[in-house]
Amino acid sequence: MKRKKYEDLLQPLQVELNDMARWLQATGKRALVIVEGRDTAGKGGVISAISECLSPRQCRTIALSKPTEVESTQWYFQRYVPHLPAAGEIVLFDRSWYNRAGVEKVMGFCTDDQVQAFLKQAPVFEKLLVDDGILLFKYWLAVDQAEQEERFAERLQDPIKRWKLSPIDLKARQFYRQYGEARDAMFAATHTKTAPWTVVDFNDQKRGRLNLIRDLLDRLPDHKVPETPLTFPPLKNKPGKEKYAGPVKPIDGKY
């Protein structure tokens, strides 16, 4: 999809995301969006498309690093609980507790017993969240291996995107089939009526973002809340230029 068309289609969706944010504040509802998928699938891009038009005080993105030594001794879900949304908030998880069923399983960072325990506990944990009123949405971003390889190559060549590559990412390239098998086992155990998975084709990332946002908005109740009109009264004085007193001076810009 061409960028101009994408931006034209995204703009009304972002307006509706703002309607959703006002609805969350007005009702005190809590929204939790889990975004999972293979490396390079486009998780960061769709999260940015959602969050860039919302207040960072209301919309939070959570992307946890690997567990600390202390966290590795805790109940597995424990370090995620403090990041759950409060009233009126939307929280976007860029990867989540499903690391245990994916990268940790495939790369050997946990035992088979730990994976099986997770697959049993995750549906129970998520049912508790939903029963408490959290609006939970779980998305898997699907990307073919050939497309994934192209994106890896792009990141390798682009110094701005180089930070997205890690030794784990490079090693994981060899385990495309194993990641697929782990995903299928995860779906079989955790795709429930209470907290179902939604798979979105992200071979075209722009189209994928639009489809995911549209699906998210469509699955919420009627979220149109009347907006309080704002007016700007006229200034009493003529607008002036900014002036500085004392030793602090602005830099001489180069552009």
N, C-alpha and C positions, 0 to 999 in steps of 0.2 A: 504494500500500500504506500502511495506517495505521501510525503510528510504533510503537504498542504491539505490533502483530503483527510488525513488522520487528525490534524489539528482542528479542522472544521467539525469533525464528528465528535472529538473529545470535548470541545468547549461546552456544549449543552449537557453532557454527562457530568462535567465538573460543577456546573450550576446546580444540577440535581443532587450531587454529593453535598453541596452546601445546604440544600433543603434537608437532606438526611441529618446533617450535623445539628441543625436547629431543632429537628424533631427529637434527636437524642437528648439534647439539653432540655427541651420542653417536657419530655416524658420521663427523664431519668433513666432511660434504657441504656444498656451496655452492649457494645458490639465488639466481637473478637473475630478477626480474619486471619486464618492460617494460610500462608502461601508456601507451598512445597514444590519441589521439582528437581530435575537433574541440574548439574552445574551448567551454566550459560543459558538456562531455560528462559530467564527474563524476570526473575523474582523482584530484583531491585527496581527494574523499570516500571512494572505495574504498581508497585508500592509507591514509587515517586509520583506516578500519575494520579494516584488517589490522594496522597498526603500533601502535594504541593499547593493545592487550592484550599486547604483547611488550616485552621489554627493549630500550631504545634502544642498549644496548651490543652487542646482537646483531643488531637489525633497524635498518637505516639507510635513510633516504629521500634520494634524490639528485634535486635540481631545479636544474640549472645555468642560470646567466644567459647572456646572449649572449657569444660568445668575446671575449677581450681581443685587443689588437693583436698580442701575441706568439702567442696561441693560434691566431689566424687564419692564421698562417704554418706551423703544425705539420701533420703528418699528421692527417687529419680525426678519426680515432678516438682519437688520442693523449690528449686530455684526459678521455676517459671511462675509460681503462684503470685509473688509480689508484683509481677508485671501485668496481671489481669486488669481489665478496665473497671473503673469506678463509674458512678452514675454520670451519664451524659458523655462518656468517652468512647472513642473507637481506638482499638489497639490492633496494629498490623504486625504479625510475626513473620519476619524474614527467616524462614526455617523455624522449627519449634521443637517440642518434645519428640516429634517424629524422626529426629536425628537417630534415635536409638534403633528404629526399624530400618533405617537407610544406611547412612554413611558409617555409623558405628558398627553395624552388623557386617557390612560388606568389607570394611577395612580392618576388621578384627579388633576394634577398640572395646568390645564388650563380649561377654560369653553368650553362648546359645541359651543358657538358662535365663540370663538377664533379658534377652530379646523376647523369650516366651512369656516371662513375667510382665514385660511391658505390654505385649499384645493383649494380655488378659486384663490388665489394669486400665489401659487407655480408654476403652469404651465406658468403663465404670466412672473414671475421672471426668470424662466429657459429659456424661449424663448428669453428674452432680452439678457441673457448670450450667448446663441447659435448664435443669430443674430449678436452679437458683435464679433464672431469668436472663442469663447471658445469651445474646444472639450469636451463635457460633457458626462460622462459615469456613469450610476446609476446601482449598483449591489445590489441585495438582496441575502444574504446567508441563505439558507434553512436548518433547522435541525429539526429532529423529537424529540418529547418530551422525549422519553426513552433515546435517545442519549444525550440530554441536561441534563437530570438528572445525567447520568454517569459523565459528565464533571463537573457539580456542585460538585459532591462528590469528584472528583479528586482534585479540587481546595481547597476543605475544608481540605483534608488530606495533601496537598503539601504546606509547608511553603513558598516556592518560588512563588507559584501562589495565596497565600492567599489574596494578595492585590487586586486581581481581583473581590473579593466578597465584596459587600456592602449591607447594610440593604435593599436598594431598590431592589437589585438582589434577595435576599432571599424572599422578599415579592412578587416579580413579578412571582415567580415560581407558585403561585396559580392562575395566570391569563393567562395560555397558550392559552386557547380558545379565550379570549378577545383580546389578542395580534394578533391572527390570523384574527379576524374580523376587527380589526383596520388596519391591513396590507391590507386586501382585499379592504376596503374603500379607502385607500391611493392609491392603484394601480388603482382603477376605476377612480379616479379623476386626477391622475398625470402621468399615462402611456400614453404619447402622442407621436405623430410622430416625433416631434422636440426633445423630451427628453424621450425616452422609458426606461422602466426597463428591466433588465436582471436577471433572477433567476438562481442561481447556487447551486447545491446540495452540501452541506458541511457536510453531515453525515460522509464522509471520508474527513478529512480536507486536507490531502496532495493532494488527487485527485482533490478536489475543488480548491485549489490554482493553480494547473497546468491548469485546465480548464478556470478559470477566467483570468489568465494572457494570455493564448492563445487567448481567445476571445477578450481581450483588444487589443492585437497586430494585430489581423486579421481585426479589425474594423478601423484601422488607414490606411491612404494612404500609398503608397510605401515609407517606411521611411528609406531606405538604403542610407546613405550619405558616400562618400569616406572618409576614415580615413587617416589623415596625418601621414605618417610613422615617427616613432621616432627612433633615433639611439643614442647610448651612446659612445661618443668619449673616447678614453683611458685616464686614469688619468696620469697627468704629474709625480706625485710622487707615491711611494709605499703606499698602504692603511695603515693607522696607527690606533692605538687604541685610544679610547676616554680618555682624561686626564682632570683632574679637578684641578683648582688652587684656593687657598683661603680656607675658613672654610667649605664650603658646600661639603659634602661627600655623596656618594650613600649609601643606606641602605644595611645591610647584609641580603640577602634574605634567606628565610627558605625552598625554593623549588628548 
